[in-house]
Amino acid sequence: MRKIKIVTIILAIIAITMISFFGIYVPEQNRMKNKVGDYAYAMDMGGSRKVRLKVSTQTKETIKDADGKIVKDADELTDEQIAEKGYVKEETPYNSDDVKNLENYRISKKMIEKRLKKSGTDNYIVKLDEENGDILIELTENKDTDMFVSNINTTGKYEIVDSETQEVLMNNSDIKTVTSGYGHPSENTEAGVQVYLDIEFNKEGAKKLEDITSKYVEKHHDDSSEEDTTDTEDTTDTEDTEEKTITMKIDDDEIMTTSFEEPIKTGKLRLSIGTQTNDADVLQEYINRASSVSVVLSDGKIPVKYDLYEDEFVLSDINHNDIQMGKYIALGIVGLALIILIIKYKSRGILVAFSYVGYLSMLLLTLRCTNVILSVEGLFGIGVVLILNYMLVNQILKVENIGKAYKDFFVKIIPIIILGIIFCFIKWTPISSFGMVMFWGIALIAIYNIIITNSLLKIKAGKEK
């Protein structure tokens, strides 16, 4: 029975190790996807992207009629046609002089930082040039960087306007939250997955939405002829009322024009992004688009319009080959240290060696699942906790009393524990990376060894007795 318990624990350790080093792959949208997340590397490990935003000096052209109303679909009119119709062409700067001030520059910087955080980018630096309003952003290079940079200068101006008069009916001030998601809109899963955007409005916005959706309803055309036998004339009633529609805009770009089947009283508006699809690449594109829009609209619009002036990739001093070489060297040192334990403590050393490999695997899994940002200092932290764990298991084997070994070990490393916790709260990535690695590493040392290492040695000791 004891042998079965030992084999079960060892098999569990092997399974954890396989997951940690190779991942878990499951079919998702016609392809295999690793459900174990990637490591989050700091800029000194994975390279970085430097982006400079400049306050826009561009202008927008509008064509208005004699009453001062914006004329739709007038872009293709020639200057002669515009003059003939009595229209006026105006060039308006995106940023008026009263917008370009230090307060708005600071607000813009804070909103960009919020967008970075909501997009899942934790490792970034945002600087503001208070002289001219330029914003310099440096962020870690990863698979989502291009998508973020492509939307970084979007102001997030949201409007629902009357399609005919261009009267603004709703704007950013009416929005409470914006989220994105996807799923099958019906039980027919073969039709594909639909990506959607959910906009929840605040109390005032919900009332506006109900009023708008009551007014801008679909008109059903009824062309029916009815003969009145009591009259000598045939009369034909033809209802052909022009349908009133609204247009939804983001940064003055039209997203959709629609009317509504019935009033919306929930204060929530669901918008479909793209069409239903089973194509994994197309679906991911829709998901990215919906996610970008939700991030852009969640915190209101940036008061200053910026232009993307500079977008530069900066290579890391440490390349992929250096990281791989470091891994092999570290694994070689760990393997040599475990061989020493096995030679010194025989069968008990073998069990502790298995346990040690399990600890390493659990540590790497924890760092990936908790999205700890790994800098060079973070890698050094991994080396430190591996040495600490080796010292503990060696002490356990030596004294054969895990309680005494724990007491002696943790009393000695109290300063290290305190230092690690303090480092976690420092906002400088190299130091916080080291601190987070130390925190999770020492927490795992305490929990893992009392559960796994202690269990293996107790079962072994019982077997020998």
ROMAR-171937 format. One record per residue (C-alpha): x, y, z; residue number from 1. Coordinates in Angstrom, 3 decimals. Each point is the difference from the previous one (the first is absolute). Example, Ala and Ser with C-alpha at 12.3 -4.5 7.8 and 13.67 -1.06 7.14 Angstrom:
BEGIN
c1	c2	c3	i
12.300	-4.500	7.800	1
1.370	3.440	-0.660	2
//
This chain:
BEGIN
c1	c2	c3	i
0.000	0.000	0.000	1
2.842	2.374	0.882	2
1.666	-0.791	-3.306	3
-3.208	0.914	-1.861	4
-0.161	3.335	1.857	5
3.603	0.822	-0.898	6
-0.556	-0.933	-3.671	7
-3.193	2.106	-0.087	8
1.795	3.091	1.335	9
2.897	-0.500	-2.424	10
-2.407	-0.369	-2.941	11
-1.739	3.213	1.111	12
3.389	1.766	0.064	13
0.789	-1.291	-3.503	14
-3.394	1.234	-1.251	15
0.581	3.470	1.494	16
3.471	0.089	-1.553	17
-1.361	-0.913	-3.437	18
-2.648	2.728	0.254	19
2.528	2.559	1.192	20
2.551	-0.646	-2.740	21
-2.276	-0.963	-2.918	22
-3.438	1.421	0.849	23
-3.566	-1.256	-0.436	24
-1.333	0.080	-3.551	25
-3.723	-0.185	-0.698	26
-1.954	0.455	-3.250	27
-1.488	3.479	-0.293	28
-1.543	1.479	-3.140	29
1.566	-2.603	-2.331	30
3.500	0.226	1.450	31
1.956	-1.190	3.029	32
0.520	2.649	2.668	33
2.291	-0.140	3.009	34
-2.124	0.788	3.068	35
3.105	0.740	2.071	36
0.914	3.652	-0.520	37
3.360	1.238	-1.248	38
2.590	1.616	2.233	39
-0.294	3.767	0.313	40
3.430	1.456	-0.723	41
1.167	3.479	0.949	42
1.376	2.392	-2.610	43
3.580	-1.006	0.773	44
-0.879	-3.582	-0.936	45
-2.529	0.078	-2.835	46
0.803	3.269	-1.737	47
-2.162	3.109	0.058	48
-1.999	2.328	-2.205	49
0.554	3.753	0.172	50
-2.916	2.110	-1.193	51
-0.159	3.787	-0.190	52
-3.328	1.809	-0.274	53
-0.123	3.633	-1.145	54
-2.859	2.426	0.488	55
-1.850	-0.043	-3.327	56
0.118	3.083	-2.210	57
-2.347	-1.522	-2.581	58
-3.318	1.506	-1.009	59
-3.305	-1.579	-0.982	60
-2.117	1.209	-2.886	61
-3.741	0.485	0.484	62
-2.606	1.159	-2.486	63
-3.016	1.854	1.374	64
-3.199	1.254	-1.576	65
-1.471	3.509	0.304	66
-1.485	-0.878	3.414	67
3.375	-1.082	1.348	68
-0.857	-3.719	-0.005	69
2.625	-2.549	-1.059	70
-0.756	-1.469	-3.441	71
0.345	-3.745	-0.207	72
1.531	-1.760	-3.018	73
1.426	3.256	-1.343	74
3.583	-1.251	-0.298	75
-0.327	-0.695	-3.716	76
-1.390	3.426	-0.869	77
2.239	2.330	-1.990	78
0.674	3.553	1.154	79
-2.340	1.250	-2.746	80
-2.817	-2.266	1.173	81
0.553	1.084	3.603	82
-0.242	3.675	-0.983	83
-3.004	-0.686	-2.233	84
-1.932	-1.570	2.873	85
0.908	2.798	2.366	86
2.108	-2.251	2.213	87
3.027	1.194	1.950	88
3.227	-1.972	0.429	89
1.774	0.418	3.332	90
3.407	-1.167	1.235	91
-0.089	-0.608	3.746	92
3.075	-1.062	2.044	93
-0.429	-3.190	2.010	94
1.650	1.774	2.936	95
-1.195	3.533	0.600	96
2.300	2.394	1.851	97
-1.989	-0.282	3.236	98
0.478	-3.801	-0.018	99
3.796	0.148	-0.184	100
0.892	0.602	3.634	101
1.987	-1.766	2.721	102
-3.051	-1.268	1.870	103
-1.336	-1.798	-3.085	104
3.461	-1.399	-0.783	105
0.165	-1.508	3.502	106
-3.525	-1.407	-0.284	107
0.950	-1.571	-3.354	108
3.081	-1.624	1.554	109
-2.046	-1.478	2.856	110
-2.625	-1.365	-2.385	111
2.647	-1.655	-2.175	112
1.431	-1.616	3.148	113
-3.485	-1.298	0.871	114
-0.382	-1.459	-3.482	115
3.387	-1.715	0.290	116
-1.007	-1.532	3.313	117
-3.411	-1.162	-1.247	118
1.537	-1.525	-3.115	119
2.098	-2.263	2.251	120
3.296	1.830	-0.547	121
1.552	0.307	3.457	122
3.570	0.777	-0.988	123
0.026	3.476	-1.489	124
1.356	3.530	0.434	125
-1.986	3.085	-1.022	126
1.697	3.409	-0.009	127
-1.473	3.416	-0.766	128
1.895	2.918	-1.486	129
-1.805	2.812	1.764	130
1.469	2.573	-2.382	131
-1.761	-1.194	-3.157	132
-2.327	-2.799	1.194	133
1.935	-2.835	-1.702	134
-0.496	-3.399	1.642	135
2.762	-2.620	-0.109	136
-1.039	-3.611	0.682	137
2.320	-2.945	0.518	138
-1.595	-3.431	0.409	139
0.952	-3.641	-0.178	140
-0.074	-1.558	-3.468	141
-2.455	-2.901	-0.225	142
-2.732	-1.388	-2.273	143
-2.469	2.730	1.044	144
2.303	3.001	-0.426	145
-0.869	0.666	-3.652	146
-3.720	-0.016	0.766	147
0.429	2.463	2.857	148
2.264	2.347	-1.962	149
-2.466	0.063	-2.907	150
-2.683	1.370	2.352	151
2.167	2.045	2.325	152
-0.811	3.380	-1.578	153
-3.759	-0.632	-0.097	154
-1.655	2.688	2.106	155
-3.021	-2.209	0.738	156
-2.596	2.621	-0.957	157
-3.346	-1.841	0.019	158
-3.179	1.446	-1.468	159
-3.462	-1.108	-1.034	160
-1.371	2.554	-2.459	161
-3.148	0.519	-2.058	162
0.937	-1.345	-3.438	163
-1.754	2.868	-1.770	164
0.630	3.072	2.149	165
3.257	-1.185	1.634	166
-1.383	1.117	3.371	167
2.007	-1.650	2.797	168
-2.401	-2.160	2.014	169
2.480	-1.791	2.311	170
3.733	0.209	0.744	171
2.746	-1.291	2.331	172
-1.561	1.624	3.063	173
-2.943	-2.440	-0.274	174
2.164	-3.163	0.151	175
0.441	-1.967	3.225	176
1.994	-3.066	-1.123	177
1.018	-1.707	-3.245	178
0.857	-3.705	-0.222	179
0.610	-2.455	-2.817	180
-0.748	-3.688	-0.356	181
-0.947	-2.747	-2.426	182
-2.229	-3.038	-0.236	183
-2.590	-1.860	-2.062	184
-3.065	2.228	-0.395	185
-2.230	-3.025	-0.514	186
-0.055	-3.732	0.588	187
1.263	-0.494	-3.545	188
3.710	-0.166	0.794	189
0.884	-0.766	-3.629	190
-0.949	3.566	-0.980	191
3.136	1.227	1.761	192
1.046	2.190	2.903	193
-1.140	3.617	0.294	194
2.204	2.649	1.610	195
-1.850	2.827	1.706	196
0.487	3.233	1.872	197
-2.193	0.775	3.026	198
-0.474	3.670	0.858	199
-1.679	0.697	3.347	200
-1.182	3.568	0.480	201
-0.285	1.966	3.225	202
-3.355	1.106	1.417	203
-0.295	3.069	-2.208	204
1.303	-1.891	-3.031	205
-2.483	-2.846	0.532	206
-2.883	2.515	-0.097	207
1.405	1.535	-3.200	208
0.366	-3.447	-1.563	209
-3.629	-0.844	0.762	210
-1.175	3.283	-1.522	211
2.175	-0.464	-3.110	212
-1.019	-3.614	-0.582	213
-3.650	1.027	0.363	214
0.353	2.752	-2.591	215
2.328	-1.681	-2.498	216
-2.030	-3.157	-0.615	217
-0.263	-2.020	-3.168	218
-2.847	1.089	-2.294	219
-1.959	-2.740	-1.741	220
-1.048	1.104	-3.471	221
-3.612	-0.923	-0.734	222
-0.831	0.319	-3.713	223
-3.588	-1.254	-0.138	224
-2.813	1.099	-2.292	225
-3.506	-0.158	1.304	226
-3.101	0.662	-2.098	227
-2.772	1.953	1.721	228
-3.283	-1.249	-1.470	229
-1.959	2.850	1.573	230
1.917	2.595	-1.983	231
0.211	0.503	-3.712	232
3.779	0.578	0.252	233
2.589	-2.653	0.669	234
2.289	1.068	2.823	235
3.407	-1.424	0.710	236
1.581	0.342	3.455	237
3.745	-0.225	-0.250	238
2.066	0.331	3.145	239
3.516	0.901	-1.042	240
1.421	1.870	2.926	241
3.768	0.571	-0.163	242
1.812	-2.044	2.625	243
1.908	1.912	2.667	244
3.396	-1.487	0.819	245
2.905	0.691	2.320	246
3.706	-0.207	-0.819	247
2.566	-1.182	2.495	248
3.461	1.588	-0.245	249
3.386	-0.505	1.613	250
2.495	2.807	-0.651	251
-2.395	1.381	-2.654	252
0.229	-3.284	-1.955	253
-3.391	-1.600	-0.651	254
-0.263	-3.431	1.610	255
-3.580	-0.820	-0.884	256
-3.339	1.524	-0.995	257
-3.139	-1.615	1.340	258
-3.483	0.337	1.392	259
-1.571	-2.076	2.774	260
-2.739	-2.599	0.080	261
-1.226	1.040	3.433	262
0.985	2.302	2.897	263
2.999	-1.142	2.082	264
-0.814	0.395	3.695	265
2.928	-1.926	1.515	266
2.573	2.752	-0.529	267
2.210	-2.478	-1.872	268
0.868	-0.124	-3.680	269
1.577	-3.056	-1.633	270
1.843	0.543	-3.287	271
1.171	-2.816	-2.269	272
3.603	0.198	-1.171	273
0.473	-1.571	-3.409	274
-2.030	-3.022	-1.030	275
-0.405	-3.478	1.449	276
2.990	-2.149	-0.835	277
1.743	-3.270	0.801	278
3.318	1.150	-1.442	279
2.447	0.288	2.916	280
2.091	2.784	-1.555	281
-3.016	2.111	-0.993	282
-1.572	-0.565	3.422	283
3.193	1.132	1.748	284
0.055	3.123	-2.155	285
-3.580	0.819	1.062	286
0.820	-0.697	3.657	287
3.038	2.308	-0.161	288
-2.085	2.720	-1.642	289
-2.759	-0.254	2.618	290
2.527	-0.047	2.818	291
1.733	3.107	-1.377	292
-3.287	1.907	-0.288	293
-1.031	-0.953	3.544	294
3.342	1.221	1.396	295
-0.212	3.249	-1.992	296
-3.578	0.810	1.070	297
0.166	-1.121	3.638	298
1.571	3.165	1.450	299
-1.426	2.708	-2.209	300
1.734	1.921	-2.759	301
3.499	1.438	0.092	302
-0.329	3.798	-0.063	303
2.891	0.488	-2.455	304
0.320	-1.673	-3.387	305
3.463	-1.479	-0.562	306
1.789	-1.191	-3.131	307
2.306	-3.023	0.009	308
3.356	1.622	-0.724	309
2.504	-2.746	0.832	310
-0.293	-3.787	0.365	311
3.308	-1.775	0.588	312
0.891	-3.517	1.166	313
2.986	-0.150	2.357	314
1.847	-3.312	0.159	315
0.802	-1.459	3.392	316
3.654	-0.441	0.948	317
-0.954	-3.556	0.954	318
-1.171	-2.062	-2.985	319
-1.886	-3.318	-0.150	320
3.206	-2.033	-0.286	321
1.371	1.603	3.173	322
-3.190	-0.940	1.880	323
0.155	-3.587	-1.283	324
3.661	-0.303	0.950	325
-0.786	1.330	3.472	326
-2.755	-2.607	0.397	327
2.323	-2.852	-0.950	328
2.721	1.190	2.381	329
-2.516	0.374	2.855	330
-1.478	-3.460	-0.639	331
3.511	-1.456	-0.112	332
0.849	1.519	3.405	333
-3.303	-1.229	1.479	334
0.604	-3.495	-1.402	335
3.510	-0.123	1.475	336
-1.248	1.169	3.407	337
-2.733	-2.684	0.007	338
2.518	-2.695	-0.923	339
2.014	1.011	3.085	340
-3.139	-0.432	2.154	341
-0.646	-3.443	-1.488	342
3.594	-1.164	0.578	343
-0.030	1.335	3.561	344
-3.457	-1.171	1.148	345
-0.696	-2.954	-2.323	346
-3.726	-0.879	-0.363	347
-1.134	2.944	2.145	348
2.087	2.247	-2.212	349
-1.765	-1.380	-3.101	350
-3.416	0.865	1.440	351
1.112	3.517	0.961	352
1.505	0.450	-3.486	353
-3.399	-0.809	-1.536	354
-1.616	2.411	2.450	355
2.506	2.723	-0.906	356
-0.795	-0.354	-3.719	357
-3.692	0.306	0.902	358
0.734	3.190	1.942	359
1.838	1.502	-2.987	360
-2.930	-0.885	-2.288	361
-2.563	1.472	2.422	362
2.055	3.183	0.309	363
0.165	0.489	-3.778	364
-3.741	-0.698	-0.334	365
-0.793	2.484	2.766	366
2.100	2.722	-1.602	367
-1.818	-0.532	-3.307	368
-3.511	-0.178	1.455	369
0.479	3.075	2.203	370
1.536	1.978	-2.909	371
3.108	0.908	1.956	372
2.164	2.171	-2.247	373
3.403	-1.622	-0.394	374
2.959	2.356	-0.236	375
3.674	-0.927	0.342	376
-0.417	0.685	3.730	377
-3.045	-2.296	0.006	378
2.077	-2.823	-1.472	379
2.564	0.611	2.721	380
-2.881	-0.317	2.493	381
-0.861	-3.435	-1.427	382
3.597	-1.075	0.602	383
-0.166	1.283	3.596	384
-3.219	-1.894	0.877	385
1.337	-3.183	-1.598	386
3.092	0.254	2.235	387
-2.211	0.669	3.042	388
-2.166	-3.024	-0.798	389
3.114	-2.153	-0.423	390
1.283	1.174	3.390	391
-3.337	-0.933	1.633	392
-0.318	-3.491	-1.492	393
3.640	-0.700	0.840	394
-0.707	1.054	3.595	395
-3.103	-2.217	0.110	396
2.026	-3.004	-1.171	397
2.778	0.768	2.478	398
-2.036	0.428	3.192	399
-2.858	-2.339	-1.040	400
-2.413	2.328	1.823	401
-1.928	2.291	-2.313	402
-1.390	2.107	2.870	403
3.481	0.862	1.291	404
1.324	0.502	-3.531	405
-2.843	2.423	-0.786	406
0.526	1.975	3.212	407
3.752	0.381	-0.461	408
-0.326	0.820	-3.717	409
-2.748	2.647	0.138	410
1.501	1.753	3.046	411
3.224	0.440	-1.969	412
-1.697	1.405	-3.140	413
-2.352	2.489	1.751	414
2.004	2.984	-1.358	415
-0.241	-1.436	-3.526	416
-3.778	-0.448	0.375	417
-0.468	3.592	1.199	418
2.195	1.344	-2.793	419
-1.922	-1.999	-2.631	420
-3.370	1.327	1.210	421
1.267	3.604	-0.015	422
1.362	-0.433	-3.552	423
-3.452	-1.160	-1.196	424
-1.423	3.480	0.623	425
2.763	1.953	-1.737	426
-1.249	1.337	-3.354	427
3.281	-0.612	-1.818	428
-0.284	-3.157	-2.106	429
3.489	-1.505	0.637	430
-0.452	0.209	3.796	431
-3.694	-0.955	0.065	432
0.752	-2.978	-2.271	433
2.618	-1.261	2.459	434
-2.379	0.603	2.911	435
-2.944	-1.837	-1.590	436
2.179	-2.997	-0.902	437
1.321	-0.129	3.572	438
-3.522	0.286	1.449	439
-1.474	-2.854	-2.036	440
3.185	-2.073	0.262	441
0.203	0.133	3.817	442
-3.783	-0.521	0.372	443
0.301	-3.135	-2.137	444
3.017	-1.205	1.983	445
-2.106	0.102	3.160	446
-3.159	-1.572	-1.453	447
1.428	-2.463	-2.520	448
2.594	-1.643	2.243	449
-2.381	-0.496	2.922	450
-2.458	-1.740	-2.368	451
2.156	-1.880	-2.508	452
3.549	-0.394	1.376	453
-1.224	-0.757	3.508	454
-2.570	-2.509	-1.304	455
2.571	-1.883	-2.081	456
2.482	-0.247	2.874	457
-2.678	-1.020	2.522	458
-1.259	-2.756	-2.304	459
3.585	-1.124	-0.579	460
0.776	0.004	3.745	461
-3.145	-2.013	0.711	462
0.991	-2.524	-2.651	463
3.471	-0.424	1.484	464
-1.447	-0.547	3.492	465
//
